[in-house]
Amino acid sequence: MCELLELGLGFSPELTVYENVTLYAAVLGYPRRDGQARVERAIAFAELERFRDAKLKSLSTGMVMRLGFATALQADSDVILLDESSPSGTRNSSASVWLPSSSSQRHKTVVLVSHDLSDVRQFCDRVVLFDAGRVVATGAPDAVIPRYLHLIGTAASPEAAAVE
């Protein structure tokens, strides 16, 4: 089974962290027998235990994204597709970076679509670079990122990569 997730999609800013995860858990099909335990694990994985009763609107965007990711990891899916929905700046939207990575949670494969090179470096084991729908490079982040920077017209220097 595969889940497609836009982090935080389906969350309500007026509900608490706990209420949102419980509601999202039902949407993702957490089994009844251990659904509550998975809700607790998701909140703990997102490191939001102390915000459990806070309304989502009081959290930062990053906290909400962590919560969405943690909630998705608790679902019974072998593959999770994450779509970064906010490319910005000078990044060329025709050059997408897809990042397969293994999650430590029950051997899930996470595929992240992103232009955020700091996330690529931090979270990814392998990168596949697409341009106009075709694969132009694959490999470790440090090998593919310079190719991406060249493709979008940014100098492939370590300083430029750090800015991205």
C-alpha positions in Angstrom: 0.0 0.0 0.0 1.2 3.5 -0.8 0.1 6.9 0.8 0.3 10.3 -0.9 0.7 13.0 1.6 0.8 16.7 1.5 2.0 17.4 5.0 -0.7 18.7 7.2 -3.4 18.2 4.6 -6.7 17.5 6.4 -5.5 19.1 9.6 -7.8 21.8 11.2 -6.2 24.8 12.8 -9.0 25.0 15.3 -8.5 21.5 16.7 -5.7 20.5 19.1 -2.7 18.5 18.2 -4.2 15.4 19.7 -7.6 15.9 18.0 -5.9 16.4 14.6 -3.8 13.3 14.8 -6.8 11.2 16.0 -8.9 12.5 13.1 -6.1 12.1 10.6 -5.4 8.6 11.9 -9.0 7.6 11.0 -8.5 9.0 7.5 -5.2 7.0 7.1 -7.0 3.9 8.4 -5.1 3.2 11.6 -6.4 -0.1 12.9 -8.8 0.2 15.9 -6.9 -2.3 18.0 -3.8 -0.1 18.3 -5.0 3.3 16.9 -4.6 5.2 20.2 -1.1 3.8 20.6 -0.2 5.0 17.1 -1.6 8.4 17.8 0.6 8.7 20.9 3.6 7.4 19.0 3.0 10.1 16.2 2.8 12.9 18.8 6.0 11.6 20.5 7.8 11.1 17.2 7.0 14.8 16.2 8.3 15.8 19.7 5.1 17.6 20.4 4.0 16.0 23.6 3.9 19.3 25.5 1.8 20.8 22.8 -0.7 17.9 22.8 -3.6 20.2 23.9 -2.6 23.3 21.9 -4.6 24.3 18.9 -2.8 23.7 15.7 -3.0 27.3 14.7 -0.6 28.1 17.6 2.2 25.9 16.1 4.8 26.9 13.6 4.6 25.5 10.1 7.6 23.3 10.8 5.9 21.8 13.8 2.7 21.1 11.7 4.8 19.5 9.0 6.6 17.3 11.5 3.2 16.2 13.0 1.9 15.4 9.5 5.0 13.3 8.7 4.9 11.5 12.1 1.2 10.8 11.6 1.7 9.4 8.2 4.6 7.2 9.4 2.2 5.4 11.7 0.0 4.3 8.8 0.2 0.7 7.4 2.0 1.8 4.2 5.2 0.5 2.8 5.8 3.6 0.7 4.9 7.2 1.6 5.0 9.9 -1.0 5.7 13.4 0.4 5.1 16.4 -1.9 6.8 19.6 -0.8 4.2 22.1 -2.0 6.1 25.4 -1.6 9.1 25.7 -4.0 10.3 29.3 -3.8 13.0 31.8 -4.8 15.0 31.2 -7.9 14.4 27.5 -8.0 13.2 26.3 -11.4 10.0 24.2 -10.9 10.7 22.1 -14.0 13.7 20.6 -12.2 12.4 18.4 -9.4 14.4 16.5 -6.9 12.9 13.2 -5.8 14.5 11.7 -2.7 13.9 8.1 -1.8 15.0 7.4 1.8 14.4 4.7 4.3 12.5 5.5 7.5 13.6 3.9 10.7 10.0 3.2 11.4 9.1 -0.3 10.2 11.2 -0.2 7.1 9.1 2.3 5.2 10.3 3.9 2.0 9.7 7.7 1.9 9.8 9.5 -1.4 10.1 13.3 -1.0 9.6 15.7 -3.9 11.6 18.8 -3.0 13.7 21.7 -4.0 14.9 22.3 -0.5 18.6 21.3 -0.6 19.1 21.4 3.1 16.3 18.7 3.5 17.9 16.7 0.7 21.3 16.7 2.5 19.8 16.0 5.9 17.2 13.3 5.1 18.1 11.5 1.9 20.2 8.5 1.1 19.6 8.6 -2.6 18.5 11.4 -5.0 16.9 11.1 -8.4 17.0 14.3 -10.5 14.3 14.8 -13.1 14.2 17.4 -15.8 11.2 17.7 -18.2 10.0 14.3 -17.0 13.3 12.4 -17.6 15.9 11.2 -15.2 19.1 13.2 -15.6 21.1 12.1 -12.5 20.9 9.6 -9.6 23.2 9.0 -6.6 24.1 10.4 -3.3 23.0 13.9 -2.4 26.5 15.4 -2.6 26.9 14.0 -6.1 23.5 15.1 -7.5 23.0 18.5 -5.9 25.7 20.2 -8.0 24.0 18.8 -11.2 20.7 20.3 -9.9 22.3 23.7 -9.2 23.8 23.7 -12.7 20.5 22.7 -14.2 18.7 25.7 -12.6 21.5 28.0 -13.4 23.1 28.4 -10.0 26.9 28.1 -9.5 27.6 24.7 -8.1 29.9 26.0 -5.4 29.7 24.9 -1.8 28.7 28.5 -0.9 25.8 28.6 -3.4 24.7 25.2 -2.3 24.6 26.3 1.4 22.4 29.3 0.4 19.9 27.0 -1.3 
